[in-house]
């Protein structure tokens, strides 16, 4: 697999993981009326920032 394809796959994997976490948080807020832990939100934001930096570096 070429380097570019590998990077694309890595980005896809990270996006899927972020999406799953966000969906979980959304369900907790809307269905269970539970606010997410602020540290969890910060962690997701940091992951998104890292992913954005990776994408911008291309």
Secondary structure, DSSP 8 states (H G I E B T S, - for coil): --HHHHHHHHHHHHHHHHHHHHHHHHHHHHTS-----HHHHHHHHHHHHHHHHHHHT-
